[in-house]
Amino acid sequence: MNRVQSEIHVWGTVVFVDCASATISQSQLQVAVGHVKDYCEHIDNVFSTYKESSTVSQLRRGQIDIENCDAEVREVWELCQQAKWISDGAFDPWAVAGGFDPSGLVKGWAADKCADMLIAAGAQHVQVNAAGDLSLRGGYFDTADGVVKPWKIGVVNPDNRLEVLQTFEITDGAIATSGTYERGAHISDPYTGMIAIGAKSATVVGPDGAMADALATALMVAGHDGAKWFTQPEISEYLVWVIERHEDSAWSL
């Protein structure tokens, strides 16, 4: 079993890639990871709200319309619309200062794209971790006993990064956690325009990284009020684990 691990410094954070294969060589895996790095840099150039030349920055300034954007930007725009509708507006990339900001969805979306690129290149076991938004494929090959097992993803205490409070086992799918871990209180409440105070940490597990990312962001706004969203058939496959902000408690679905 050949294996490559890599850290990609992009998007103002680190994207960690772990991929393994019994069918292609280590050098082929390294080439595939190189293509993922190039793709991540491309995504930054398209979706960054900090780069004046990015497509999203031009959208925010009104210099272009969504109809004139490339297909990938229109895809993210449409996914944002779906997530806004499903979350009753708790996820709303249009209700932020400066205009459209898809940052609460695009990392999960891009992590899925990266994982699929690696699988297409011949990797069989893949983890792409975009700072709390993970896409997982094919389980984890345990070299100790030669057995494929689910990836074990721990969710840490937002008040103590050394303490793991919950663990999820995932073979294929996505998991996204939003909280104050890396960037402090950075998620705004689209209803009030102020900092979100619904939850301290929100984790969503499901088949699609973009939706998991968006829903985790929305739950930071809504807290327990967001539980009702998950009765909708569109997201019936998703699991939720949330730490409430004002209570010493957590809840799950």
C-alpha positions, 0 to 999 in steps of 0.5 A: 500500500502506497501512501502520501500525506501533504499539507497545502497552505491555502485559503488562509489555513491548511488543507491536509491531504492523506491518500493511499493506494495499492494500484498506483505508485507513491510518485503517482500519488504525489503527482495527484496531490500536486494537482490538488494543490494547483486546484486549491490555489485556483479555488482561492483565486476564484472565490477569495473575498480578500483578493481584489481580482477574484471572481467573487470580489468582482461579484461583490463589487457589482462589476459582473453578474452571476450569469456571466460567471464560470460554471463553478461559480454558478454551481456554488451560487445555486448551492448557496441558494439551496442551503439558504432555503433549507436553513430558513435563511440562517445560512445567507451568503448575501446578508453579509457586509460587502455582498455575496460571500460563499465562504461558509460553503465553499470549503466543504464543496472544494474538499469534495472536489479534491477528494474526487480528483484523488479517487479519479487519479487512482487513490483508494483511501482519501482524507481531505481536511480543509480546516474542519471540513473533511471529505472522506473516501474509501475508509482508512487502510490500517497498515498494522493489520491490513484491514480497511476501517472507517475514518475516525474523526474526533470533534474537540471541545471548543474551550479545550482543544486537547479534549475530544468530546465526540467521534464519528466513524465515516467510510465515505462522506463528509463532515464539517464542524463550525465553531470558534476554534481557528478564527474566533467569533467570525460567523454573523447572524443574517437575521441581526447582522451581529455575531452568531450566538446560537451555538458554540460548536456545530458538526454535520455529517452527510454525503455532501461536503458543501451542504454539511459545511453550510448547515454547520454554519447555519447551526451556529446561528440557529442553535437548537432552533435548527433541529427542525430543518432536518425533518426535510427529505433533502437532508434526511441523511445528515447527522448533527451534533451541536454544543449549545452556547448558553447551556452546558449541554449538547444535542444530536440528531 
